[in-house]
Amino acid sequence: MTALRYQNDGGPGVVRNDEHPYKLPGLSPTDAALVEGDTLLMFRFLSLMTLCEDVRAADDDQPTAFLLEQPEDPANYRDEADVQQHRYFSVYRTQEWQDFQSRYGLSQFSFDQCRMGHLKRKPTTIATNLTELAQLDGLRGEPEGEATSS
C-alpha cells in the first residue's frame, strides 16, 4: 500500500494493516467493497499463476512468466521514526505472499519510477521470475524539477 494513504489529507485513507491485511474493520461500505474487490482481484491474479504452473507439462523446463507490480514497502525507504508512527502495510510482508513467492521462486526488484520518466518518485517493487528485470533493482533518484516526493 502506498504511503500516500497515511497523509490524512482528504484523499483515500488506510484500508489495511499487518493485523488486517485484507480489510480493516469499520470501513465505510464503499471502502469495504473497494478493498474486497481489490483483494479478490489480487488472489485471482495469483491463482492464474498457480493454474498455469499446475497444467504446464512436466518436461517443460520453462516456467510461466510472472510479474506483479505494487508500491514498494515504505519500511524500505522511509525513515524509521515515520515507519514506527504509521505502521505502513505492504502486501509483500504477508505470509500468503511470502509462501507464494517461495513456491514459484520469484525475486523482488525495487526502484523509483521517476528514473523512467514518471513525474513523481513513486517507489515501486516488482515481483517476477523474469531475470532480465534485475537491472531495475536499486534504480533510485529524485524527479526532475521536484526536491522530494513519495
TACORKA-V423020 format. One line per field, one symbol per residue. ss: DSSP state (h for helix, s for strand, l for the rest). A space follows every 10 residues. Layout:
# TACORKA-V423020
ss->???
This chain:
# TACORKA-V423020
ss->llhhhhllll llllllllll llllllllhh hhhhhhhhhh hhhhhhhhhh hhhhhlllll llllllssss sllhhhlllh hhhhhhllll hhhlhhhhhh hhhhllssss sshhhhllll llssssssll hhhhhhllll llllllllll
